[in-house]
Amino acid sequence: MSLRKLILIFAIVGVVSLATWMVRGYFLNPAESDPASCDLGMANAKKAGMMHGNGSPRAGEPPVIDKTQPTGSAPDGMVWIPAGEFSMGSDEEMFTDARPIHRVALNGFWMDKTEVTNAQFAKFVDATGYVTLAERKPRAEDFPGVPPEKLVAGSIVFTPPKDAVPLNDYMQWWAYKAGANWRRPEGPESDLKGRENHPVVHIAYDDAMAYAKWIGKRLPTEAEFEWAARGGLDRKKYVWGDDFKPEGKFKANSFQGNFPNKNTAEDGFAASAPVGSFEPNDFGLFDVAGNVWEWCSDWYRADYYQTFSSQAIAKNPTGPADSSDPNEPGVAKRVTKGGSFLCTDQYCSRYMPGGRGKEAADTGTNHLGFRLVRDGR
């Protein structure tokens, strides 16, 4: 069964907080979720020769940016991401699935300046009548023996505890909420009033694909997202440089305070922010770090980067042929990138451009959205 179905089953039988299933899917990797897995991952990385920072011989070279401009005017709300070559991945110790750093070359493409907003998604729904996965009532045939009245639609919502809790107990801050969906991000008691320009959330992979088909775009590949997020910078820790808070100024929407119970919102936002609230990167993109996670088209494999040749340049990689996550064998996942408003160096620092997220394709949460790209012409 899919991750979403497992979540629903657990909710139905009375387990209200479901982080054990969900957090493994996108918020953590083995290095962050389980000390034993961390040790194993590091040992395997050393055995595979992945622990040095540069990876392939060319990984230490600066990025190459093609200055050729596209013909025609920019599509509405999009910016040109130039063709180029860069060093992909991360040598951060926590990101065991993002090594070795390897060289990638990409064609140019157009990319949405911002994440898709609630207002934009509402236009799609109004035009098509589309119903997201989180809004659909589970089918009785998928849950034999479950009383029909307990088969209710919903999604996963960050629910901070009142007090500090050990960070090895994920079930303290995630909950399945009946009635939570893109229209009601925190559950039935919430709505979108005043949040029209916030990124749409509780979007499963198929929901994003449906929107992309309607508007004539596509999801970015993982390599495209990282290249675009880096904005031409050479292996910097963040999409704006190496200092998290240059000159005392926040550059992205993330978590401040004591995770998970107290977000002091020093950056101005306790949850999602209106798109474009922070400065764009050098390619003109907003919120490619923090705010909400973003879907990519690639399948997720923890060992995918190990398949790249140390001597060759990967050209327009589109990801592996299938998915494999050792934390949840048998659950097919797609890559997510960019981190979210819940990222913090106390727990998850995946607003770094080389960090990788992962999520079961049939699962949405209140800090997962998307943006789209269009091939260059």
C-alpha positions in Angstrom: 0.0 0.0 0.0 1.0 3.6 -0.5 2.3 5.9 2.2 -0.9 7.9 2.1 -3.1 4.8 2.6 -1.0 3.7 5.5 -1.4 7.2 7.0 -5.2 7.0 6.6 -5.4 3.5 8.0 -3.5 4.6 11.1 -5.7 7.7 11.5 -8.8 5.6 11.1 -7.8 3.1 13.8 -7.0 5.9 16.3 -3.4 6.9 15.8 -3.7 10.7 15.6 -0.1 11.7 15.2 1.6 10.0 12.2 5.1 11.4 11.9 6.8 7.9 12.0 5.3 7.3 8.5 5.3 10.8 7.1 8.5 12.3 8.5 10.6 9.5 7.1 9.1 10.2 3.7 10.3 13.8 3.2 11.5 15.6 6.3 14.5 13.5 7.2 17.1 11.3 5.7 18.8 8.3 7.5 21.5 10.6 8.9 18.9 12.7 10.6 16.2 10.3 11.6 18.1 7.4 13.2 21.6 7.4 14.7 22.2 3.8 13.7 21.2 4.6 10.1 23.5 7.6 10.2 26.5 5.4 11.2 25.6 2.9 8.5 25.2 5.6 5.9 28.6 7.1 6.7 30.3 3.8 6.7 28.8 2.9 3.3 29.8 6.3 2.0 33.4 5.8 3.1 33.4 2.3 1.5 32.1 3.8 -1.7 34.8 6.5 -1.8 32.2 9.2 -1.4 33.4 11.1 1.7 35.9 13.5 0.0 34.3 16.8 -0.8 35.0 17.2 -4.5 33.7 13.9 -6.0 34.7 13.8 -9.7 37.9 15.5 -10.8 35.9 18.3 -12.4 33.6 18.9 -9.4 36.0 21.5 -8.1 35.7 23.7 -11.2 33.5 26.8 -11.2 30.1 26.8 -13.0 30.0 27.6 -16.7 27.1 29.8 -17.7 25.9 30.2 -21.3 25.2 33.8 -21.9 23.1 33.1 -25.0 19.6 34.6 -24.6 16.4 32.9 -25.7 14.4 34.2 -28.6 11.1 35.8 -27.9 9.7 37.4 -24.8 9.6 35.7 -21.4 6.4 33.7 -20.6 4.3 35.5 -17.9 5.8 35.0 -14.5 8.8 33.1 -15.6 12.6 33.8 -15.9 15.2 32.4 -18.2 17.6 29.9 -16.6 20.6 29.8 -18.8 22.3 26.6 -20.1 25.4 25.7 -18.2 27.5 23.3 -16.2 27.9 23.0 -12.5 28.9 20.8 -9.6 25.8 19.1 -8.2 25.4 17.7 -4.7 26.7 18.5 -1.3 29.6 17.5 0.9 27.7 18.4 4.1 28.1 15.5 6.4 24.4 15.1 7.1 23.5 14.7 3.4 24.7 11.2 2.8 22.4 10.8 -0.2 23.8 13.9 -1.9 27.4 12.6 -2.6 29.6 12.4 -4.4 29.5 15.9 -5.9 29.4 15.4 -9.6 29.5 17.5 -12.8 26.2 18.2 -14.6 25.4 20.1 -17.8 22.0 21.4 -18.6 20.1 23.1 -21.5 18.5 26.4 -20.8 14.9 26.5 -19.7 12.2 28.9 -18.4 11.2 28.6 -14.7 8.4 30.1 -12.6 9.8 33.0 -10.5 7.8 31.8 -7.5 6.0 28.8 -6.2 2.5 28.2 -7.6 0.1 30.2 -5.4 -3.3 29.5 -3.9 -4.8 32.1 -6.3 -3.2 30.4 -9.3 -4.2 26.9 -8.3 -7.8 28.2 -7.6 -8.0 29.3 -11.3 -7.0 25.8 -12.4 -9.7 24.2 -10.1 -12.3 26.7 -11.2 -11.6 26.0 -14.9 -11.4 22.2 -14.6 -13.2 21.1 -11.5 -10.1 19.2 -10.4 -10.2 17.6 -6.9 -6.9 17.0 -5.2 -6.0 13.7 -3.6 -6.4 15.2 -0.1 -10.0 16.2 -0.9 -11.0 12.7 -2.1 -12.7 10.3 0.2 -10.8 7.0 0.5 -12.4 4.1 -1.3 -13.9 1.4 0.8 -12.4 -1.3 -1.3 -8.9 -0.1 -0.4 -9.7 -0.5 3.4 -11.6 -3.7 4.0 -13.1 -3.9 7.4 -13.0 -0.2 8.1 -16.4 1.4 9.0 -17.5 3.6 6.1 -18.1 6.6 8.3 -14.4 6.6 9.3 -13.2 6.8 5.7 -12.6 10.6 5.6 -10.5 12.8 3.4 -7.6 14.7 4.9 -3.9 15.4 5.0 -0.9 15.8 7.2 -0.4 19.0 9.2 2.5 20.3 11.4 1.1 20.4 14.9 3.8 21.7 17.3 3.7 20.5 20.9 3.2 22.9 23.8 6.6 22.1 25.4 10.0 21.0 24.2 10.2 17.4 23.3 13.1 15.0 22.4 13.8 15.3 18.7 13.9 11.5 18.2 10.1 11.3 18.7 8.6 12.5 15.5 5.1 11.7 16.6 5.1 14.8 18.8 4.7 17.3 16.0 2.9 15.8 13.0 -0.8 14.9 12.9 -3.3 13.6 10.3 -6.2 16.0 10.1 -9.5 15.2 8.5 -10.6 18.0 6.2 -7.1 19.4 5.7 -6.4 20.2 2.1 -5.2 23.1 -0.1 -8.3 25.1 0.7 -8.0 24.5 4.4 -4.2 24.2 5.1 -4.5 23.6 8.9 -7.8 21.7 8.8 -11.5 22.6 8.7 -11.1 25.6 11.0 -8.7 27.3 8.6 -9.2 28.9 5.1 -7.3 30.9 2.5 -8.4 34.4 3.4 -5.4 36.7 3.2 -3.3 33.8 1.9 -4.1 34.1 -1.8 -0.5 34.8 -2.6 1.0 32.1 -0.4 2.2 28.9 -2.0 -0.5 26.3 -2.5 0.2 23.2 -0.2 -1.2 19.8 0.5 -0.4 19.0 -3.2 0.4 15.4 -4.1 2.6 14.6 -7.1 -0.3 13.9 -9.4 -2.0 17.1 -8.4 1.1 19.0 -9.5 1.2 17.0 -12.7 -2.4 17.8 -13.4 -1.9 21.5 -13.0 1.3 21.4 -15.2 -0.6 19.7 -18.0 -3.4 22.2 -17.8 -1.1 25.2 -18.0 1.4 23.7 -20.5 4.5 23.3 -18.4 6.2 20.6 -16.5 7.9 19.9 -13.2 11.7 20.6 -13.0 14.2 17.8 -12.8 16.2 17.6 -9.6 19.3 18.8 -11.5 17.3 21.7 -13.0 16.1 22.8 -9.7 19.5 22.7 -8.0 21.2 24.6 -10.9 18.4 27.2 -10.9 18.5 27.5 -7.1 22.2 28.1 -7.0 21.9 31.0 -9.4 25.3 30.5 -10.9 27.1 30.6 -7.5 30.0 28.2 -7.1 29.3 25.5 -4.5 28.0 28.0 -1.9 26.4 26.7 1.3 23.2 28.6 0.7 21.6 30.0 -2.5 22.8 33.5 -1.5 26.3 32.6 -0.2 28.0 31.0 2.8 26.6 33.2 5.6 23.2 32.2 6.7 22.2 35.6 7.9 24.4 38.2 6.1 24.5 41.6 7.8 21.9 40.3 10.2 19.3 39.9 7.5 17.2 36.8 6.9 17.3 35.5 3.3 14.7 32.8 3.5 11.6 31.7 5.4 12.8 29.1 7.9 12.3 28.1 11.6 13.7 30.1 14.4 13.5 29.3 18.1 13.4 25.9 19.6 12.2 23.2 17.2 9.5 22.0 17.2 7.5 23.7 19.9 8.5 27.3 19.7 9.0 29.3 16.5 9.9 32.8 17.3 9.2 33.9 13.7 12.1 36.3 13.7 12.1 36.2 10.0 8.5 37.5 10.1 6.7 34.3 9.4 5.6 31.4 11.6 4.4 29.3 8.7 4.4 29.9 4.9 5.1 33.4 3.6 3.6 35.2 0.6 5.7 34.3 -2.4 8.5 36.8 -3.1 8.8 38.0 0.5 12.5 37.5 0.4 15.1 38.7 -2.1 15.5 36.7 -5.3 18.6 34.7 -6.1 21.0 35.7 -8.9 18.8 34.1 -11.6 15.7 36.0 -10.4 14.0 33.2 -8.5 12.2 33.6 -5.2 11.9 31.1 -2.4 14.2 28.4 -3.9 15.3 28.0 -0.2 12.7 27.7 2.5 9.0 28.6 2.5 7.7 25.2 1.1 9.2 22.1 -0.3 8.9 21.7 -4.0 8.2 18.6 -6.1 10.7 17.5 -8.8 10.0 15.0 -11.6 12.8 12.5 -10.6 12.3 9.3 -8.7 14.2 9.3 -5.5 17.0 6.8 -4.8 19.3 7.2 -1.9 22.1 5.7 -3.9 21.5 7.6 -7.2 24.5 9.9 -7.0 26.8 6.9 -6.7 26.0 5.9 -10.3 27.6 9.0 -11.8 31.0 8.5 -13.5 33.9 10.4 -11.9 35.2 11.2 -15.4 32.1 12.2 -17.3 29.7 15.1 -17.3 26.0 14.1 -16.8 24.0 15.8 -19.5 20.4 16.8 -18.7 19.9 13.9 -16.1 16.3 13.0 -15.4 16.8 10.7 -12.4 16.8 7.0 -11.9 14.4 4.5 -13.5 12.8 3.6 -10.2 12.7 4.6 -6.5 14.5 3.2 -3.5 14.5 4.5 0.0 16.1 2.3 2.6 14.0 3.9 5.3 10.8 2.8 3.7 11.4 -0.2 1.3 8.7 -0.6 -1.2 7.4 3.0 -1.0 8.0 4.8 -4.3 9.0 8.4 -3.8 9.8 11.5 -5.8 12.5 14.0 -5.1 11.6 17.3 -3.4 13.9 20.3 -3.1 14.4 23.6 -1.4 13.4 22.9 2.2 10.6 24.8 4.0 9.5 27.1 6.8 10.2 24.2 9.2 13.9 23.8 8.3 16.3 24.7 11.1 19.9 23.8 11.8 18.6 22.1 15.0 17.0 19.4 12.9 16.8 19.8 9.1 18.9 22.2 7.1 17.6 21.2 3.7 17.2 24.8 2.5 20.8 24.3 1.4 20.8 23.8 -2.4 22.6 20.5 -2.3 20.2 18.9 0.1 17.6 16.4 -1.1 14.1 15.7 0.1 11.8 12.8 -0.7 8.1 12.1 -0.6 5.7 9.4 -1.6 3.9 10.6 -4.7 0.4 10.2 -3.2 1.1 12.3 -0.1 0.7 16.1 0.5 1.5 18.1 3.6 1.1 21.7 4.7 4.6 22.6 3.7 4.8 21.0 0.3 4.1 22.8 -3.0 5.6 23.2 -6.4 6.7 25.4 -9.2 7.0 24.6 -12.9 9.4 25.0 -15.9 9.1 25.2 -19.6 11.7 24.1 -22.2 13.6 26.8 -23.8 13.1 27.7 -27.5 
